[in-house]
């Protein structure tokens, strides 16, 4: 004889789960159980349910099935409970069946689960409240009418309770209605549709909806898929949708005609290419420091503490260009403030050059290094980094307009002349730089510090002093070199 189980319309999920446990404990085959949520739905061969046995050893099923069942029980398919119990009966002995998407029964349950989730999403999106209580009351009161495709009011009510916890509300559906009053949620069956008063806010909402409607992006099929027409009758803005759709082509053409004229694609490419050939920053001189601080033209900015700009008077006739900031310069933000700077200061003193009258800078503005333990070890800039930073060096040269530039070391020589080779052979000689100004190449003070042989150090120091003295003399002349 078929065992008949009638589930309540409220608390259906919990009731089905408890009843299914009892049926499994009784080892009832799916063919011997007939499920229903309507007491009048009976059959000639139905029998009154037996008294449920005490369930001591509950059957263990995968969590995936529990999650699936918690959604499918709210579907409107009359056979949903039978389908779930049939699957549960099989999964009890074959737990991996829940992952078999090719199994027809599991595939159908997944399809029903998806439909319930979609219905819950539509409820969250398309419920429209109207105020039914006194607006001046401590807790304002609202009501809404909604017609869901499935029995999703009960499992979705917690969403509204959390979102609208500071007001009283009720969402009435043709079957189950949710009522939230005084912070407590309850449910009722078969309530009539509320008699809603006029709501002035609906006009404001409809005006907003019409103004954000973009006719150029209208896709009717996609819109009706996301906002099915069955919901339109309960949406205040829906009355405007047919008019908006009908007028979309004309509005889109008007928007296109009113749009600003854009340059041809080819022109944009030419403009971008031309910008790449800019050799110097072209902003006002007093804004150069701020612009350099924001530089991201090469990856060095990511690891350095700061960009180190040049310093010295704008009227300097002698410019000294080194390689890049060192560890101390990276921290202080001033060029030649570390050990190499002390060597340069000594050379200035011997050459009779006043440091305060010289413009000091570097070919590369960020400190390139590698971290080893607690130390930051200097690394020489490569060609790409030098070329990127020439953008700033050329801007400094244009602003200062020095009489002569001293390039100390291979990196500076590369930035100013395009050639970093044979520094010792070229030192002491004037060359014409890429900027069109005379460039005198000499050794870098850090090269002197790295030379272990004392005699060689003294020789290099004399070279530096002699080159600085000669450059200083040229900077004082009034005739062109």
Buried (B, 14 or more C-beta within 10 A) or exposed (E): EEBBBBBEBBEBBEBBBBBBBBBBBBEBEBEEBBBBBEEEEEEEEBEEBEEBEEEEEEBEBBEEBEEBBBBBBBBBBEEBBBBBBBBBBBBBEEBEBBEEEEBEBBEBBBEBBEBBBBBBEBBEEBBBBBBBBEEEEEEBBBBBBBBBBBBBBBBBBEEBBEEBEEBBBBBBBBBBBBBBEEEEBEBEEEBEEBEBEEBEEBEEBBEEBEEEBEBEEBEEEEBEEEBEEEBBEBBBBBEBBEEBBEEBEEBBEEEEEEEEEEEEEEEEEEEEEEEEEEBBBEEEEEEBEEBBBEBEBBEBBEBBBBBBBBBBEEEBBBBBBBBBBBBBBBBBBBBBBBBBBEBBBBBBEBBEBEBEBBBBBBBBBBBBBEEEEEEBEBEBBEEEBBBBBBBBBBBBBBBBEBBBBBBBBBBBBBBBBEBBEEBEEBBBEBBEBBBEBBBBBBBBBBBBBEBEEEEEBEEBBEBBBBBBBBBBBBBEEEEEE
